[in-house]
Amino acid sequence: MNNIDKSEQFNLDNIRKQVSEIRTRGAEEARSERPAGEINAYALQITARAQGDAAAFDKVYEQYRLAPDVTKRRMYYETMEQVLSKVDKTIIEAPGVTPYLPLPQIQKSQPREPAR
């Protein structure tokens, strides 16, 4: 692939998957005799979402073309922020410090002193 990042390929695969879902669900809904308006509304909704995803991808790709290293680093930081915000662990990387401290468990086990 010509300079396409794995995340970019993932976005393209998602768009292809959504188009496939539209076609599959459209055929299933047509067979189930749902009103045509409901089918069209769903197709428009999915199409709009896919177009929005494609527009977002185009913006990121344009930034990537201008500054690949900066864009990769930013995407990495944004991804790590999303992933780590859901984790109940504190990771500290510093010389002489244990790499992982179970601070939530320590904080729960220690009685809190009243504020002075």
N, C-alpha and C positions, 0 to 999 in steps of 0.2 A: 504494500500500500504506500502511496506517495506521501510520505511525511504526515501520516494521520496518526495521532496519538491514540492510545488505547481507550481513553475516556471519550474521545471523539467517535471512535468506532462503536463504543457502547451506546452513545446517543443515536447514531445512525441505525444500529440494530433495534433500539427501542422504537424509533419512528417506523421502521419496517414492520415491527411486531404490531404496532397500533393500527397500521393500515390493514394488515392481515386480520386483526380482530374486527375491524369495521366490516370487512367483507364477509367474514364468517358469521358474525352476529346479525348482519343485515340479512343474510340468507336464512338464518334460523328464525329471525323475527318475521320474515315474510311468510314462512311456512306456518308459523303459529297464529296467523290471521290477526295480528295486532293492527290497530289503525295506522294508516300510512303516515299520518302526522306525527305520531309518536316515534316511528322508525326514522323519519326524516329529522326530527329534533335530536334524536340520539346521534345520528350520523353527523349532523352539524356540530354537535358538542364535541365529539371525538375529533373531527377534522380541525376545529378551532384549537383544541388542545395540542394536536400534532403540529399545527402551523406555529403556535406559540413556542413549542419546544424547538422547532426548526429555527425560528428567529433567534431564540436564546443561543442556540448552538452557533449560528452565523456570527453573532456578536463575540462569543468566546473565541471562535476560530480566527476572526479578524485580529483580536488582541494577540492570539498565539502567533500569527504570522508576523506581527510587528516585533514581539519580544517573547520568543518561545520559553526561555529560561524563567523569566519573571512570571509568565502565565502558568507554567507548570508548578512553580513554587506556590503561587497564590491558590491554585486549585488544590494542591496538597494541604495547605494550611486550612482552607475552607472545609475540606473533607474531614480532616482530623478534628476540627472544631465541632462538626456535626456528630462525629462518632464519639468523641470523648465527652461531649456534653451529656451523653446518656449513661456514662460509666460512673459508678460510685467508688472510684479509687483515686488516689492522689499519687502521681508519679513525679519524682524529683530526680533530676539528673545534675549532680554536682560532685566534684571531687571529695571523697571522704564521707559521702552520705549514702546510706542504704538506698538502692535504686527504687524500692517499693516500700512505702510505709502504709500500713492499713489504718490510716487516720480515722475513717468513719467508725471503725470498731473501737479504736482507742477512745475517741470522743464519746461514744455511747457508754463505755464502761467507767469513765471517770465522772464522779459527781461534780456538778457545777457549783462554783462558789458564788454567793450572792454578790451582786455589783455593789461597789463601795462608792 
